[in-house]
Amino acid sequence: MNGRTIVVAVVVAFVAAVAAYRFWPGDERAIRGQLALVEEMGSKDEAEQPMDGLVRAAQLAALFDDPCQLTVESTRHAGSFSRKQIQDRIVLVRTSFARVRVSLHDIVIDRIDNGTAALHGTLRLSGQGTGDPVADVQEVRVEMARIDGQWLFTAVTLVEVLER
């Protein structure tokens, strides 16, 4: 082999390694991708059509296991909900907003092992309700599991930030 062939082989190997890292979805990257979908599908603008809202609610509900444990500590509400029940609640909440932005901050993945993950962070809702501006910040604790190759939410707990 001459020097040029070796250089070309090294460059090809380097490009392949970078492409594999960039495009091969690791567990943490896949989990963060699901969280990005929560932000995207949960947000709503004023021009959104009702049918678009239903589609977004269905896409958001598809990120949850069937059933999923949901807990809201501030209201002492807890239960196991089917994907359809989650979708219905998403539609109900979305219709109470003229516009809303969902954002997740300070997400820390505590552990990933054996197809399960635990993470926590901050959930912020801001927008316009039926007349009044809305701003809500809550701590969120999430458990996820890899089911049929996709990371799904298996348990979600909301803790009101001021009560921590």
C-alpha positions as a Markdown table, in Angstrom:
| # | Residue | x | y | z |
|---|---|---|---|---|
| 1 | Met | 0.0 | 0.0 | 0.0 |
| 2 | Asn | 1.2 | 3.4 | -0.7 |
| 3 | Gly | 0.9 | 6.5 | 1.6 |
| 4 | Arg | -2.1 | 7.9 | -0.3 |
| 5 | Thr | -4.2 | 4.7 | 0.2 |
| 6 | Ile | -3.5 | 4.7 | 3.9 |
| 7 | Val | -4.5 | 8.4 | 4.2 |
| 8 | Val | -7.7 | 7.7 | 2.3 |
| 9 | Ala | -8.5 | 4.7 | 4.5 |
| 10 | Val | -7.9 | 6.7 | 7.7 |
| 11 | Val | -10.1 | 9.6 | 6.5 |
| 12 | Val | -12.9 | 7.1 | 5.5 |
| 13 | Ala | -12.6 | 5.4 | 8.9 |
| 14 | Phe | -12.8 | 8.8 | 10.7 |
| 15 | Val | -15.8 | 9.9 | 8.7 |
| 16 | Ala | -17.6 | 6.6 | 9.4 |
| 17 | Ala | -16.9 | 6.9 | 13.1 |
| 18 | Val | -18.2 | 10.4 | 13.3 |
| 19 | Ala | -21.3 | 9.4 | 11.3 |
| 20 | Ala | -21.9 | 6.4 | 13.5 |
| 21 | Tyr | -21.7 | 8.6 | 16.6 |
| 22 | Arg | -23.8 | 11.3 | 15.2 |
| 23 | Phe | -26.6 | 9.2 | 13.7 |
| 24 | Trp | -26.6 | 6.1 | 16.0 |
| 25 | Pro | -29.1 | 6.9 | 18.6 |
| 26 | Gly | -27.7 | 6.1 | 22.1 |
| 27 | Asp | -30.1 | 5.7 | 25.0 |
| 28 | Glu | -29.5 | 9.2 | 26.4 |
| 29 | Arg | -29.9 | 10.7 | 23.0 |
| 30 | Ala | -33.1 | 8.8 | 22.4 |
| 31 | Ile | -34.5 | 9.9 | 25.8 |
| 32 | Arg | -33.6 | 13.5 | 25.1 |
| 33 | Gly | -35.4 | 13.1 | 21.7 |
| 34 | Gln | -38.6 | 12.0 | 23.4 |
| 35 | Leu | -38.3 | 15.0 | 25.8 |
| 36 | Ala | -37.9 | 17.3 | 22.8 |
| 37 | Leu | -41.1 | 15.8 | 21.3 |
| 38 | Val | -42.9 | 16.6 | 24.6 |
| 39 | Glu | -41.9 | 20.3 | 24.2 |
| 40 | Glu | -42.9 | 20.4 | 20.6 |
| 41 | Met | -46.2 | 18.5 | 20.8 |
| 42 | Gly | -47.3 | 20.1 | 24.0 |
| 43 | Ser | -46.8 | 23.6 | 22.8 |
| 44 | Lys | -49.7 | 25.4 | 21.0 |
| 45 | Asp | -49.9 | 28.6 | 19.0 |
| 46 | Glu | -53.0 | 30.8 | 18.5 |
| 47 | Ala | -53.4 | 29.8 | 14.8 |
| 48 | Glu | -53.5 | 26.0 | 15.6 |
| 49 | Gln | -56.6 | 24.3 | 14.1 |
| 50 | Pro | -58.6 | 21.9 | 16.3 |
| 51 | Met | -57.7 | 18.9 | 14.1 |
| 52 | Asp | -54.0 | 19.8 | 14.4 |
| 53 | Gly | -54.5 | 19.9 | 18.2 |
| 54 | Leu | -56.0 | 16.4 | 18.2 |
| 55 | Val | -53.1 | 15.1 | 16.1 |
| 56 | Arg | -50.6 | 16.6 | 18.4 |
| 57 | Ala | -52.4 | 15.2 | 21.5 |
| 58 | Ala | -52.3 | 11.7 | 19.9 |
| 59 | Gln | -48.6 | 12.1 | 19.1 |
| 60 | Leu | -47.9 | 13.2 | 22.7 |
| 61 | Ala | -49.9 | 10.4 | 24.2 |
| 62 | Ala | -48.0 | 7.9 | 22.1 |
| 63 | Leu | -44.9 | 8.7 | 24.2 |
| 64 | Phe | -46.6 | 7.2 | 27.2 |
| 65 | Asp | -46.7 | 3.5 | 28.1 |
| 66 | Asp | -50.2 | 1.9 | 28.3 |
| 67 | Pro | -50.9 | 2.2 | 31.3 |
| 68 | Cys | -48.8 | 5.0 | 32.8 |
| 69 | Gln | -48.6 | 6.0 | 36.4 |
| 70 | Leu | -49.3 | 9.8 | 36.8 |
| 71 | Thr | -49.0 | 11.7 | 40.1 |
| 72 | Val | -49.6 | 15.4 | 40.8 |
| 73 | Glu | -48.4 | 15.9 | 44.4 |
| 74 | Ser | -49.8 | 19.4 | 44.8 |
| 75 | Thr | -53.4 | 18.0 | 44.4 |
| 76 | Arg | -52.6 | 14.6 | 45.8 |
| 77 | His | -53.9 | 13.1 | 42.6 |
| 78 | Ala | -52.4 | 9.8 | 41.5 |
| 79 | Gly | -53.4 | 7.0 | 39.3 |
| 80 | Ser | -52.7 | 4.6 | 36.5 |
| 81 | Phe | -54.0 | 5.9 | 33.1 |
| 82 | Ser | -54.4 | 4.3 | 29.7 |
| 83 | Arg | -52.9 | 6.0 | 26.7 |
| 84 | Lys | -56.5 | 7.0 | 25.6 |
| 85 | Gln | -57.2 | 8.6 | 29.0 |
| 86 | Ile | -53.9 | 10.5 | 28.8 |
| 87 | Gln | -54.7 | 11.7 | 25.3 |
| 88 | Asp | -58.2 | 12.9 | 26.4 |
| 89 | Arg | -56.6 | 14.8 | 29.3 |
| 90 | Ile | -54.0 | 16.4 | 26.9 |
| 91 | Val | -56.9 | 17.5 | 24.6 |
| 92 | Leu | -58.8 | 19.0 | 27.6 |
| 93 | Val | -55.7 | 20.9 | 28.9 |
| 94 | Arg | -54.7 | 22.2 | 25.4 |
| 95 | Thr | -58.2 | 23.5 | 24.7 |
| 96 | Ser | -58.0 | 25.6 | 27.9 |
| 97 | Phe | -55.1 | 27.6 | 26.3 |
| 98 | Ala | -55.2 | 30.1 | 23.5 |
| 99 | Arg | -51.4 | 29.6 | 23.2 |
| 100 | Val | -48.9 | 27.8 | 25.4 |
| 101 | Arg | -45.2 | 26.9 | 25.4 |
| 102 | Val | -44.0 | 23.8 | 27.1 |
| 103 | Ser | -40.3 | 23.8 | 28.0 |
| 104 | Leu | -38.2 | 21.4 | 30.0 |
| 105 | His | -35.1 | 22.7 | 31.8 |
| 106 | Asp | -32.2 | 21.3 | 33.9 |
| 107 | Ile | -33.0 | 17.7 | 32.8 |
| 108 | Val | -30.7 | 15.2 | 34.6 |
| 109 | Ile | -30.7 | 11.6 | 33.7 |
| 110 | Asp | -30.1 | 9.8 | 37.0 |
| 111 | Arg | -29.6 | 6.4 | 35.6 |
| 112 | Ile | -30.0 | 4.2 | 32.5 |
| 113 | Asp | -29.8 | 0.5 | 33.0 |
| 114 | Asn | -31.6 | -2.7 | 31.8 |
| 115 | Gly | -33.9 | -0.8 | 29.5 |
| 116 | Thr | -35.1 | 1.6 | 32.2 |
| 117 | Ala | -34.2 | 5.2 | 33.0 |
| 118 | Ala | -35.0 | 7.7 | 35.8 |
| 119 | Leu | -34.7 | 11.4 | 35.3 |
| 120 | His | -35.8 | 14.7 | 36.8 |
| 121 | Gly | -35.9 | 18.3 | 35.8 |
| 122 | Thr | -38.2 | 21.4 | 35.6 |
| 123 | Leu | -41.3 | 21.7 | 33.5 |
| 124 | Arg | -42.4 | 25.2 | 32.6 |
| 125 | Leu | -45.7 | 26.2 | 31.0 |
| 126 | Ser | -46.2 | 29.8 | 29.8 |
| 127 | Gly | -48.8 | 31.3 | 27.6 |
| 128 | Gln | -52.3 | 32.7 | 27.4 |
| 129 | Gly | -55.2 | 30.9 | 29.0 |
| 130 | Thr | -58.8 | 31.9 | 28.5 |
| 131 | Gly | -58.2 | 35.5 | 29.2 |
| 132 | Asp | -55.3 | 35.6 | 31.7 |
| 133 | Pro | -51.6 | 34.9 | 31.2 |
| 134 | Val | -50.5 | 31.6 | 32.5 |
| 135 | Ala | -47.1 | 30.8 | 34.0 |
| 136 | Asp | -46.5 | 27.5 | 35.9 |
| 137 | Val | -43.2 | 25.9 | 37.0 |
| 138 | Gln | -43.1 | 22.4 | 38.4 |
| 139 | Glu | -40.4 | 19.9 | 39.2 |
| 140 | Val | -40.9 | 16.7 | 37.2 |
| 141 | Arg | -39.7 | 13.2 | 38.0 |
| 142 | Val | -39.9 | 10.7 | 35.2 |
| 143 | Glu | -39.4 | 7.0 | 34.8 |
| 144 | Met | -39.0 | 5.6 | 31.3 |
| 145 | Ala | -38.6 | 2.2 | 29.8 |
| 146 | Arg | -37.5 | 1.0 | 26.4 |
| 147 | Ile | -40.5 | -0.9 | 25.0 |
| 148 | Asp | -40.4 | -2.3 | 21.5 |
| 149 | Gly | -37.3 | -0.3 | 20.8 |
| 150 | Gln | -38.8 | 3.1 | 21.9 |
| 151 | Trp | -38.4 | 5.0 | 25.1 |
| 152 | Leu | -41.8 | 5.5 | 26.7 |
| 153 | Phe | -42.9 | 7.3 | 29.9 |
| 154 | Thr | -43.9 | 4.7 | 32.5 |
| 155 | Ala | -44.4 | 7.1 | 35.5 |
| 156 | Val | -44.5 | 10.9 | 35.7 |
| 157 | Thr | -44.7 | 12.8 | 39.0 |
| 158 | Leu | -45.2 | 16.6 | 39.2 |
| 159 | Val | -44.0 | 18.4 | 42.3 |
| 160 | Glu | -45.0 | 22.0 | 42.8 |
| 161 | Val | -41.7 | 23.9 | 43.0 |
| 162 | Leu | -42.6 | 26.1 | 46.0 |
| 163 | Glu | -43.6 | 23.0 | 48.0 |
| 164 | Arg | -40.1 | 21.4 | 47.8 |
